[in-house]
């Protein structure tokens, strides 16, 4: 009995020691690649950089991340236990990540964003931002018992009811056409003359069709074959158009108007260009006019440089990749901070924090690295609507400048940011508009 009493604790000790050994070995192998890379400081044993985030708001964490990225020229590591993320800071390396075929996946942190296709409804930005920055809330069971979860569900329900209403109305409009058989050619494809007859029967289709019309018309064009969009897929596309194509552009336009109000000399120069291009008896703005608004475009690009709506993005490599001579194991989160990238003094000069549209008019703009300015991200997963966004923003800004003078009491040095996935001001834009005579 005495031998057994002594042996059992000994076996337990051996088992625990063995488990600790295996755990340490796994830990070391997991972070081994990071030993040759600079790390964000302070970095503590086991917990890594995690204590830096304790007790801080998302706005404060954003500033910490900016400082970490600012201090490193090419790449560095951020650690939380066995989780190692790589911060990529140089435009050459950012280009390699964003264009690499094995780096097109988004990491698990995006999975807490519940809205379709990873897009965000404006009212749920704060909720989702708080969840992303609180590791405990990544656990679905814990999250479901919080007020944040209830707020998110309300926002999603509002979005669903809105899109469901749109889809139901469009399905009713197209109902007769979706049920009507099409005359086909010898290959089984609908004849063009038949399609034109059906589509033009309704007065609605004599007008230019909006995006939702084109999605709903797919069954007609395919003759009932091929891929027909489900209501859920159409709903996801509506989110894309409303949120990605509306909310971000509205925020960017507000930022631009505020910066112009803060810099009257820049506003005057932009207004002068608008006056020259858009005369008093001018017809609606066309593509030719937009191409002539060179300074207005520079103003928009400079605003996007200083105040990118999506300042931080992440990718995850599906296979081991080589990055700047280092092997990055598959499954590593790769972080890119465009807010910091757009302030690199070696690219934008000693006064990179100042608002200066000349950055995009000077001769050196042509030789600047193409991935030094990424307000719409880059690579295959970059913003698909960036051309439309730039055209619509130029048109809207030109019309605002043509009819209104912008003013504000906010000073440029007083700007504070509020970061919840997207970048906004911590206070209202507070712009005064005075109609021009």
C-alpha positions as CSV (number, residue, x, y, z in Angstrom):
1,X,0.0,0.0,0.0
2,X,2.9,2.4,0.8
3,X,4.5,1.7,-2.5
4,X,1.2,2.4,-4.4
5,X,0.7,5.6,-2.4
6,X,4.2,6.8,-3.4
7,X,3.9,5.6,-7.0
8,X,0.6,7.3,-7.9
9,X,1.8,10.9,-7.2
10,X,5.1,10.0,-9.0
11,X,3.2,8.9,-12.1
12,X,1.1,12.0,-11.9
13,X,4.2,14.2,-11.7
14,X,5.7,12.4,-14.7
15,X,2.5,12.8,-16.7
16,X,2.3,16.5,-15.9
17,X,6.0,17.0,-16.7
18,X,5.5,15.2,-20.0
19,X,2.5,17.3,-20.9
20,X,4.4,20.5,-20.0
21,X,7.3,19.4,-22.1
22,X,5.1,18.7,-25.1
23,X,3.3,22.0,-24.6
24,X,6.5,23.9,-24.5
25,X,7.8,22.1,-27.6
26,X,4.6,22.9,-29.5
27,X,4.7,26.5,-28.3
28,X,8.3,26.9,-29.4
29,X,7.7,25.3,-32.8
30,X,4.6,27.5,-33.2
31,X,6.6,30.8,-32.7
32,X,10.0,29.6,-33.9
33,X,9.7,31.5,-37.2
34,X,9.1,34.8,-35.4
35,X,12.4,34.7,-33.5
36,X,14.2,36.2,-36.5
37,X,11.7,39.1,-36.9
38,X,11.4,42.3,-34.9
39,X,8.6,42.3,-32.4
40,X,6.1,44.8,-31.1
41,X,7.2,46.1,-27.7
42,X,6.5,45.6,-24.8
43,X,6.3,41.8,-25.3
44,X,5.9,39.6,-22.2
45,X,6.6,35.9,-21.8
46,X,3.7,33.6,-22.7
47,X,1.1,36.4,-23.1
48,X,3.1,38.4,-25.6
49,X,1.6,41.9,-26.4
50,X,-1.8,41.1,-24.9
51,X,-1.4,43.2,-21.7
52,X,-1.0,46.3,-23.8
53,X,-4.6,46.1,-24.8
54,X,-6.0,45.6,-21.2
55,X,-8.2,48.5,-20.1
56,X,-7.9,50.3,-23.4
57,X,-10.7,51.4,-25.7
58,X,-10.6,50.6,-29.4
59,X,-9.5,54.2,-30.2
60,X,-6.5,53.8,-27.8
61,X,-5.6,50.4,-29.3
62,X,-5.7,51.9,-32.8
63,X,-3.1,54.5,-31.7
64,X,-1.0,51.7,-30.2
65,X,-1.1,49.8,-33.5
66,X,-0.2,52.9,-35.4
67,X,2.9,53.4,-33.2
68,X,4.0,49.8,-33.6
69,X,3.6,50.0,-37.4
70,X,5.3,53.4,-37.5
71,X,8.4,52.1,-35.7
72,X,9.1,49.2,-38.2
73,X,10.3,49.7,-41.8
74,X,9.3,46.4,-43.3
75,X,7.7,43.8,-41.1
76,X,7.4,42.7,-37.4
77,X,5.5,40.3,-35.2
78,X,2.6,40.8,-32.7
79,X,2.1,38.0,-30.2
80,X,-0.7,36.6,-28.0
81,X,0.3,33.3,-26.5
82,X,1.0,30.9,-29.4
83,X,-0.8,33.2,-31.8
84,X,1.7,35.1,-33.9
85,X,0.6,37.8,-36.4
86,X,2.9,39.5,-38.8
87,X,2.6,43.3,-39.4
88,X,3.6,44.2,-42.9
89,X,4.6,47.8,-43.3
90,X,6.6,48.3,-46.5
91,X,4.7,48.9,-49.8
92,X,6.8,46.3,-51.6
93,X,5.8,43.6,-49.0
94,X,2.2,44.8,-48.9
95,X,2.0,44.4,-52.7
96,X,3.4,40.8,-52.4
97,X,0.8,39.9,-49.7
98,X,-2.2,41.4,-51.5
99,X,-1.3,39.9,-54.9
100,X,-0.1,36.5,-53.7
101,X,-2.5,33.7,-54.7
102,X,-2.0,32.0,-51.3
103,X,-2.8,35.2,-49.3
104,X,-6.4,35.9,-50.4
105,X,-8.1,34.4,-47.4
106,X,-9.3,36.5,-44.5
107,X,-8.3,35.4,-40.9
108,X,-10.7,34.1,-38.3
109,X,-11.2,37.6,-36.7
110,X,-13.4,38.5,-39.6
111,X,-15.8,35.6,-38.7
112,X,-17.2,37.6,-35.8
113,X,-18.6,40.0,-38.3
114,X,-21.9,38.4,-38.9
115,X,-23.4,40.4,-41.7
116,X,-23.4,38.8,-45.2
117,X,-20.2,38.7,-47.2
118,X,-18.3,40.4,-44.3
119,X,-20.0,43.8,-44.9
120,X,-21.2,46.0,-42.1
121,X,-24.3,47.9,-41.5
122,X,-23.5,51.4,-40.2
123,X,-25.5,51.0,-36.9
124,X,-23.7,47.8,-36.0
125,X,-20.1,49.1,-36.5
126,X,-19.7,50.0,-32.8
127,X,-21.0,46.6,-31.7
128,X,-18.8,44.6,-34.1
129,X,-15.8,46.7,-33.3
130,X,-16.1,46.1,-29.6
131,X,-16.4,42.4,-30.2
132,X,-13.3,42.2,-32.4
133,X,-11.2,44.0,-29.8
134,X,-12.5,41.9,-26.9
135,X,-11.1,38.3,-27.2
136,X,-13.6,37.0,-24.6
137,X,-16.5,38.0,-26.9
138,X,-15.1,35.9,-29.8
139,X,-16.6,32.9,-27.9
140,X,-20.1,32.6,-29.3
141,X,-21.6,31.2,-26.1
142,X,-20.4,34.2,-24.0
143,X,-21.3,36.7,-26.7
144,X,-24.9,35.6,-26.9
145,X,-25.5,36.7,-23.2
146,X,-24.3,40.2,-23.8
147,X,-26.2,43.4,-24.8
148,X,-23.8,43.7,-27.7
149,X,-25.3,40.6,-29.2
150,X,-28.9,41.9,-28.8
151,X,-27.9,45.2,-30.5
152,X,-26.3,43.3,-33.4
153,X,-29.3,41.1,-33.9
154,X,-31.6,44.2,-34.0
155,X,-29.3,45.8,-36.6
156,X,-29.2,42.6,-38.7
157,X,-33.0,42.2,-38.5
158,X,-33.5,45.8,-39.7
159,X,-31.2,45.1,-42.7
160,X,-33.0,41.8,-43.5
161,X,-36.4,43.4,-43.4
162,X,-35.2,46.2,-45.7
163,X,-33.7,43.8,-48.3
164,X,-36.5,41.3,-48.1
165,X,-38.9,44.1,-49.0
166,X,-36.8,45.1,-52.0
167,X,-36.6,41.5,-53.2
168,X,-40.3,40.8,-52.8
169,X,-41.2,43.9,-54.8
170,X,-38.8,43.0,-57.6
171,X,-40.0,39.4,-57.7
172,X,-43.5,40.6,-58.1
173,X,-42.5,42.9,-61.0
174,X,-40.7,40.1,-62.8
175,X,-43.1,37.3,-61.9
176,X,-44.8,37.1,-65.3
177,X,-41.5,37.1,-67.2
178,X,-39.9,34.5,-64.9
179,X,-42.8,32.1,-65.7
180,X,-42.8,32.7,-69.4
181,X,-41.0,30.1,-71.6
182,X,-38.5,31.6,-74.1
183,X,-38.1,30.8,-77.7
184,X,-34.6,29.3,-78.1
185,X,-32.2,28.6,-81.0
186,X,-30.8,25.2,-82.0
187,X,-28.2,25.4,-79.2
188,X,-30.9,25.9,-76.5
189,X,-30.0,29.6,-75.9
190,X,-32.8,32.2,-75.8
191,X,-33.1,34.2,-79.1
192,X,-32.0,37.8,-78.8
193,X,-35.2,39.1,-80.5
194,X,-37.4,37.2,-78.0
195,X,-35.5,38.6,-75.0
196,X,-35.8,42.1,-76.3
197,X,-39.6,41.6,-76.8
198,X,-40.1,40.3,-73.3
199,X,-37.9,42.8,-71.5
200,X,-39.3,45.8,-73.4
201,X,-43.0,44.9,-72.9
202,X,-42.8,46.5,-69.5
203,X,-42.4,50.2,-69.4
204,X,-40.0,49.7,-66.5
205,X,-37.4,48.0,-68.7
206,X,-37.3,50.9,-71.2
207,X,-35.4,52.8,-68.6
208,X,-31.8,52.1,-67.6
209,X,-31.9,49.2,-65.2
210,X,-30.4,49.4,-61.7
211,X,-28.2,46.6,-60.2
212,X,-31.0,44.7,-58.5
213,X,-33.0,44.6,-61.8
214,X,-30.0,42.9,-63.5
215,X,-29.6,40.3,-60.8
216,X,-33.3,39.4,-60.9
217,X,-33.3,39.2,-64.7
218,X,-30.6,36.4,-64.7
219,X,-33.2,33.6,-65.1
220,X,-34.5,35.3,-68.2
221,X,-31.1,35.6,-69.8
222,X,-30.1,32.1,-68.9
223,X,-33.3,30.6,-70.2
224,X,-33.9,28.9,-66.8
225,X,-30.5,27.3,-66.9
226,X,-27.2,28.0,-65.3
227,X,-26.9,29.9,-62.0
228,X,-29.9,31.7,-60.7
229,X,-29.4,33.9,-57.6
230,X,-31.2,32.9,-54.4
231,X,-32.9,35.5,-52.3
232,X,-30.0,35.2,-49.8
233,X,-27.4,35.9,-52.5
234,X,-29.4,38.8,-53.8
235,X,-29.7,40.1,-50.3
236,X,-25.9,39.9,-49.9
237,X,-25.4,41.9,-53.1
238,X,-27.8,44.5,-51.9
239,X,-25.7,44.9,-48.7
240,X,-22.6,45.3,-50.8
241,X,-24.2,48.1,-52.8
242,X,-25.7,49.9,-49.9
243,X,-22.9,49.6,-47.3
244,X,-19.7,49.3,-49.4
245,X,-21.0,51.6,-52.1
246,X,-22.9,54.2,-50.0
247,X,-21.8,54.4,-46.4
248,X,-18.0,54.5,-47.1
249,X,-18.4,57.1,-49.9
250,X,-20.6,59.2,-47.6
251,X,-18.0,59.1,-44.9
252,X,-15.2,59.9,-47.3
253,X,-17.1,62.9,-48.7
254,X,-17.8,64.2,-45.2
255,X,-14.1,64.0,-44.4
256,X,-13.2,65.8,-47.6
257,X,-15.6,68.6,-47.0
258,X,-14.3,69.1,-43.5
259,X,-10.7,69.3,-44.6
260,X,-11.6,71.8,-47.3
261,X,-13.4,73.9,-44.7
262,X,-10.3,73.8,-42.6
263,X,-8.0,74.8,-45.5
264,X,-9.7,77.8,-47.3
265,X,-6.8,78.2,-49.7
266,X,-7.2,74.6,-51.0
267,X,-11.0,75.1,-51.2
268,X,-10.5,78.3,-53.3
269,X,-8.2,76.5,-55.7
270,X,-10.7,73.6,-56.1
271,X,-13.6,76.0,-56.5
272,X,-11.7,77.9,-59.2
273,X,-11.2,74.6,-61.2
274,X,-14.9,73.7,-60.8
275,X,-15.8,77.2,-62.1
276,X,-13.7,76.7,-65.2
277,X,-15.0,73.2,-66.0
278,X,-18.6,73.7,-65.0
279,X,-19.9,76.9,-66.5
280,X,-23.1,78.7,-65.4
281,X,-25.1,77.1,-68.3
282,X,-23.4,73.8,-68.0
283,X,-25.2,70.6,-68.9
284,X,-25.1,67.6,-66.5
285,X,-21.6,66.5,-65.7
286,X,-20.2,63.9,-68.0
287,X,-17.0,61.8,-68.2
288,X,-15.2,64.4,-70.1
289,X,-15.8,67.0,-67.3
290,X,-14.7,64.6,-64.6
291,X,-11.3,64.0,-66.4
292,X,-10.7,67.8,-66.3
293,X,-11.3,68.0,-62.5
294,X,-7.7,67.1,-61.8
295,X,-7.2,69.2,-58.6
296,X,-10.6,68.0,-57.2
297,X,-9.4,64.4,-57.7
298,X,-6.1,65.3,-55.9
299,X,-8.1,66.7,-53.0
300,X,-10.1,63.5,-52.7
301,X,-7.0,61.3,-52.9
302,X,-5.2,63.4,-50.3
303,X,-8.2,63.0,-47.9
304,X,-8.2,59.3,-48.5
305,X,-4.5,59.2,-47.7
306,X,-4.9,61.0,-44.3
307,X,-8.3,59.5,-43.4
308,X,-8.8,56.1,-45.0
309,X,-12.2,54.7,-44.2
310,X,-10.8,51.1,-43.9
311,X,-7.4,51.8,-42.3
312,X,-6.5,48.2,-41.2
313,X,-7.0,45.0,-43.1
314,X,-5.8,41.4,-42.6
315,X,-5.1,38.4,-44.8
316,X,-4.1,34.8,-43.9
317,X,-1.8,32.6,-46.0
318,X,-3.1,29.2,-47.0
319,X,0.4,27.9,-47.6
320,X,3.9,28.7,-46.4
321,X,5.2,31.8,-48.2
322,X,8.5,33.6,-48.5
323,X,8.3,37.2,-47.4
324,X,11.4,39.4,-47.3
325,X,13.6,36.3,-46.9
326,X,11.5,34.8,-44.1
327,X,9.3,31.7,-44.3
328,X,5.9,32.6,-42.9
329,X,4.0,29.4,-42.0
330,X,0.5,28.8,-43.3
331,X,-2.4,30.1,-41.2
332,X,-0.5,33.3,-40.1
333,X,-2.5,36.5,-39.9
334,X,-0.9,39.2,-42.0
335,X,-1.9,42.7,-40.9
336,X,-1.6,45.9,-43.0
337,X,-2.1,49.4,-41.6
338,X,-2.9,51.9,-44.4
339,X,-3.3,54.8,-41.9
340,X,0.4,54.4,-41.1
341,X,1.5,53.5,-44.6
342,X,0.0,56.8,-45.8
343,X,2.2,58.7,-43.3
344,X,5.6,57.2,-44.1
345,X,8.0,60.1,-44.3
346,X,10.3,58.3,-46.8
347,X,7.3,58.3,-49.2
348,X,5.3,61.4,-48.3
349,X,8.0,63.7,-47.0
350,X,8.8,65.2,-43.6
351,X,5.4,66.8,-43.3
352,X,3.4,63.7,-44.1
353,X,0.7,64.5,-41.5
354,X,-0.3,67.7,-43.3
355,X,-3.1,68.1,-45.8
356,X,-1.5,68.8,-49.1
357,X,-3.2,67.8,-52.4
358,X,0.0,68.6,-54.3
359,X,1.2,65.1,-53.2
360,X,-0.8,63.8,-56.2
361,X,0.1,66.5,-58.7
362,X,3.9,66.7,-58.3
363,X,6.2,64.9,-60.6
364,X,7.3,62.3,-58.0
365,X,3.7,61.0,-57.8
366,X,4.4,59.1,-61.1
367,X,7.4,57.3,-59.6
368,X,5.7,56.6,-56.2
369,X,5.2,52.9,-55.4
370,X,1.7,51.8,-56.6
371,X,1.0,50.2,-53.2
372,X,2.0,53.3,-51.2
373,X,-1.5,54.7,-51.4
374,X,-4.2,52.1,-50.8
375,X,-7.5,53.7,-49.8
376,X,-9.4,50.9,-51.7
377,X,-6.9,48.2,-50.7
378,X,-5.3,46.3,-53.6
379,X,-4.8,43.0,-55.4
380,X,-7.6,40.6,-56.5
381,X,-9.6,41.3,-53.3
382,X,-9.4,45.1,-53.6
383,X,-12.5,47.2,-53.8
384,X,-14.4,46.3,-57.0
385,X,-16.2,49.6,-57.0
386,X,-13.3,52.0,-56.6
387,X,-13.7,53.5,-60.1
388,X,-17.4,54.2,-59.5
389,X,-16.6,55.6,-56.0
390,X,-14.0,58.0,-57.4
391,X,-16.4,59.2,-60.2
392,X,-19.3,59.7,-57.9
393,X,-17.2,61.5,-55.3
394,X,-15.7,63.8,-57.8
395,X,-19.2,64.6,-59.2
396,X,-20.7,65.2,-55.7
397,X,-17.7,67.3,-54.5
398,X,-17.8,69.4,-57.6
399,X,-21.5,70.2,-57.2
400,X,-21.0,71.0,-53.5
401,X,-18.2,73.4,-54.3
402,X,-20.1,75.0,-57.2
403,X,-23.0,75.9,-55.0
404,X,-21.6,76.2,-51.4
405,X,-18.7,77.7,-49.5
406,X,-17.6,75.4,-46.7
407,X,-16.5,76.6,-43.2
408,X,-15.9,75.1,-39.8
409,X,-14.6,76.1,-36.3
410,X,-12.7,72.8,-35.9
411,X,-9.0,73.0,-36.3
412,X,-6.9,70.4,-38.1
413,X,-4.8,69.8,-35.1
414,X,-7.9,69.1,-33.0
415,X,-9.0,66.1,-35.1
416,X,-9.5,62.9,-33.1
417,X,-10.5,59.5,-34.6
418,X,-12.9,56.9,-33.5
419,X,-12.0,53.4,-34.7
420,X,-14.6,50.7,-34.9
421,X,-13.5,48.6,-37.9
422,X,-13.9,51.8,-40.0
423,X,-12.3,55.1,-39.3
424,X,-14.6,58.0,-38.3
425,X,-14.2,61.2,-36.4
426,X,-14.7,61.2,-32.6
427,X,-17.1,64.1,-33.0
428,X,-19.5,65.5,-35.6
429,X,-18.0,67.1,-38.7
430,X,-19.7,70.4,-37.9
431,X,-19.5,72.0,-41.3
432,X,-21.3,75.2,-42.2
433,X,-22.5,75.6,-45.8
434,X,-23.0,79.1,-47.2
435,X,-24.7,79.3,-50.6
436,X,-22.6,81.0,-53.2
437,X,-24.2,84.0,-55.0
